[in-house]
Amino acid sequence: MAFRDLFSFLFQRPKAEERVAQYVIREHGRGRSLAAILEDKYVVNRLPSPRQRARLLDRPEVLRAVGSEGAQAAKAAVGEASGPDGSAAEQEPLEHR
């Protein structure tokens, strides 16, 4: 086993986030608005917190598909779903270390 295999988990993105990114790109390519896509049950069920959905908009492949201006506008809309101090309204589950 190679040394890089030992730490490869550090650089992997969650599979759910990857699948949602593909879904967002596909639906946006079909002409749907990004705001409508981010409100889909498919997206919300897999990325329940606004912070997770905002992080999705930082992915390079999503930025290429929707454009940086569209992603920033959608991020602002997702940010409105968070609390007044910028924290998520819903608590994101803590990861075990």
C-alpha positions as CSV (number, residue, x, y, z in Angstrom):
1,M,0.0,0.0,0.0
2,A,1.4,3.3,-1.0
3,F,1.9,6.2,1.5
4,R,-0.5,8.5,-0.4
5,D,-3.2,5.8,0.0
6,L,-3.1,6.2,3.7
7,F,-4.2,9.8,3.6
8,S,-6.3,9.8,0.4
9,F,-9.5,10.1,2.5
10,L,-8.5,13.6,3.5
11,F,-8.8,14.8,-0.1
12,Q,-12.1,13.0,-1.0
13,R,-15.3,14.9,-1.2
14,P,-18.5,13.3,0.1
15,K,-20.2,11.1,-2.5
16,A,-23.6,12.8,-1.8
17,E,-22.1,16.2,-2.6
18,E,-20.6,14.9,-5.8
19,R,-23.9,13.5,-6.9
20,V,-25.8,16.7,-6.0
21,A,-23.2,18.7,-8.0
22,Q,-23.9,16.5,-11.1
23,Y,-27.6,16.9,-10.6
24,V,-27.3,20.7,-10.3
25,I,-25.2,20.9,-13.5
26,R,-27.6,18.7,-15.4
27,E,-30.7,20.5,-14.3
28,H,-29.1,23.9,-15.0
29,G,-28.2,22.7,-18.4
30,R,-31.8,21.9,-19.0
31,G,-32.6,25.6,-18.4
32,R,-33.8,25.6,-14.7
33,S,-32.8,28.4,-12.4
34,L,-30.2,27.7,-9.8
35,A,-32.4,29.0,-7.0
36,A,-35.2,26.5,-8.0
37,I,-32.7,23.6,-8.2
38,L,-31.3,24.3,-4.8
39,E,-34.8,24.1,-3.3
40,D,-35.5,20.7,-4.9
41,K,-36.1,17.9,-2.4
42,Y,-33.3,15.9,-3.9
43,V,-30.8,18.6,-3.0
44,V,-32.3,19.5,0.4
45,N,-32.5,15.8,1.5
46,R,-28.9,15.2,0.6
47,L,-27.4,18.5,1.8
48,P,-29.7,19.6,4.6
49,S,-27.8,22.6,5.9
50,P,-27.5,25.9,4.1
51,R,-23.7,25.7,4.7
52,Q,-23.5,22.4,2.8
53,R,-25.5,23.9,-0.1
54,A,-23.3,27.0,-0.1
55,R,-20.2,24.8,-0.2
56,L,-21.6,23.0,-3.2
57,L,-21.5,26.3,-5.1
58,D,-17.8,26.5,-4.5
59,R,-17.1,23.4,-6.5
60,P,-15.1,24.2,-9.8
61,E,-17.4,22.1,-12.0
62,V,-20.5,23.9,-10.6
63,L,-18.9,27.3,-11.1
64,R,-18.1,26.5,-14.7
65,A,-21.6,25.3,-15.4
66,V,-23.6,28.1,-13.7
67,G,-21.1,31.0,-13.8
68,S,-19.5,32.8,-10.9
69,E,-22.2,35.5,-10.8
70,G,-25.0,33.0,-10.7
71,A,-23.2,31.0,-8.0
72,Q,-22.7,34.2,-5.9
73,A,-26.3,35.2,-6.2
74,A,-27.5,31.7,-5.2
75,K,-25.0,31.7,-2.3
76,A,-26.5,34.9,-1.1
77,A,-30.0,33.3,-1.3
78,V,-28.7,30.3,0.6
79,G,-27.1,32.6,3.2
80,E,-30.6,34.1,3.8
81,A,-31.6,30.7,5.1
82,S,-29.0,30.9,7.8
83,G,-29.2,32.7,11.1
84,P,-28.5,36.4,11.6
85,D,-25.0,35.7,12.7
86,G,-24.2,33.7,9.5
87,S,-24.5,30.4,11.2
88,A,-26.8,27.7,9.8
89,A,-30.3,27.8,11.1
90,E,-30.2,24.0,11.3
91,Q,-27.4,22.4,13.2
92,E,-25.0,20.5,10.9
93,P,-24.1,17.1,12.5
94,L,-20.6,17.2,14.0
95,E,-18.1,14.9,12.4
96,H,-16.2,12.4,14.6
97,R,-12.5,12.9,14.7
